[in-house]
Amino acid sequence: MKIKENRGITLISLIVTIIVLMIIAGITIYNGKSTITQAQLEGLRTNMLLIQAKAKEYVEEVNFEMGPSKDETKKQEAIQKIYINEVGLKKADDASLNISIPQGSGIDLSACYYVTKEALAYMGLDKIEIDEDEKEAYLIQFNEDEAKVVDIYNTLGYKGVYSLSGLEQIEE
């Protein structure tokens, strides 16, 4: 009777197995990075949409406060009372805020209000985290003449896009 010797796996089968495992790992890592990037984009977009919804509420509150009057002084008083005194927004072009705007972002600070942590808490959005180490800031651009929210900005942005309107056009 002849006994067959077991020699284990061959070198070629071991190499093939390792190559297959490396391909599977590469695909998994690529898909994982893509999923994480997509989640970051959606998180930023969601935060900006929440801020936009609250900002629209305050625009309506200013309109209500003014009533049918088109008096510019009354409008500025209502804006001061609600945006700044009540909500806690700050004019973004205030030099003391030290806001860092990326080159080519298209953000006009003179038309924007800076959303402070206190303002986020007042809005009920205190779960939105701001990375102060990276000098992240959310800005609301109002068109005070037409009493509407024009856009929401994030100074860190996403792949060179800083506005909510720009993020909504990104398909990934």
ChimeraX attribute file (.defattr): number of C-alpha atoms within 10 A of each C-alpha:
attribute: neighborCount
match mode: 1-to-1
recipient: residues
	/A:1	3
	/A:2	4
	/A:3	5
	/A:4	6
	/A:5	6
	/A:6	6
	/A:7	6
	/A:8	6
	/A:9	8
	/A:10	8
	/A:11	9
	/A:12	9
	/A:13	10
	/A:14	10
	/A:15	11
	/A:16	11
	/A:17	11
	/A:18	12
	/A:19	12
	/A:20	11
	/A:21	12
	/A:22	12
	/A:23	11
	/A:24	11
	/A:25	12
	/A:26	12
	/A:27	11
	/A:28	12
	/A:29	12
	/A:30	10
	/A:31	12
	/A:32	12
	/A:33	11
	/A:34	13
	/A:35	13
	/A:36	11
	/A:37	14
	/A:38	14
	/A:39	12
	/A:40	13
	/A:41	18
	/A:42	14
	/A:43	13
	/A:44	18
	/A:45	22
	/A:46	14
	/A:47	18
	/A:48	24
	/A:49	17
	/A:50	15
	/A:51	23
	/A:52	21
	/A:53	12
	/A:54	15
	/A:55	22
	/A:56	16
	/A:57	15
	/A:58	21
	/A:59	22
	/A:60	13
	/A:61	16
	/A:62	23
	/A:63	18
	/A:64	11
	/A:65	17
	/A:66	19
	/A:67	12
	/A:68	8
	/A:69	10
	/A:70	11
	/A:71	10
	/A:72	11
	/A:73	10
	/A:74	15
	/A:75	20
	/A:76	14
	/A:77	13
	/A:78	20
	/A:79	22
	/A:80	17
	/A:81	15
	/A:82	18
	/A:83	21
	/A:84	16
	/A:85	12
	/A:86	13
	/A:87	20
	/A:88	22
	/A:89	22
	/A:90	20
	/A:91	19
	/A:92	23
	/A:93	16
	/A:94	13
	/A:95	8
	/A:96	7
	/A:97	12
	/A:98	10
	/A:99	17
	/A:100	12
	/A:101	18
	/A:102	13
	/A:103	8
	/A:104	9
	/A:105	16
	/A:106	12
	/A:107	20
	/A:108	11
	/A:109	17
	/A:110	11
	/A:111	16
	/A:112	23
	/A:113	22
	/A:114	23
	/A:115	20
	/A:116	18
	/A:117	19
	/A:118	14
	/A:119	19
	/A:120	20
	/A:121	14
	/A:122	13
	/A:123	18
	/A:124	13
	/A:125	16
	/A:126	13
	/A:127	10
	/A:128	17
	/A:129	12
	/A:130	15
	/A:131	10
	/A:132	8
	/A:133	6
	/A:134	10
	/A:135	13
	/A:136	17
	/A:137	22
	/A:138	24
	/A:139	28
	/A:140	26
	/A:141	23
	/A:142	19
	/A:143	14
	/A:144	15
	/A:145	9
	/A:146	9
	/A:147	16
	/A:148	17
	/A:149	18
	/A:150	17
	/A:151	20
	/A:152	26
	/A:153	26
	/A:154	23
	/A:155	21
	/A:156	20
	/A:157	21
	/A:158	17
	/A:159	8
	/A:160	14
	/A:161	19
	/A:162	22
	/A:163	24
	/A:164	21
	/A:165	16
	/A:166	16
	/A:167	20
	/A:168	12
	/A:169	9
	/A:170	10
	/A:171	6
	/A:172	8
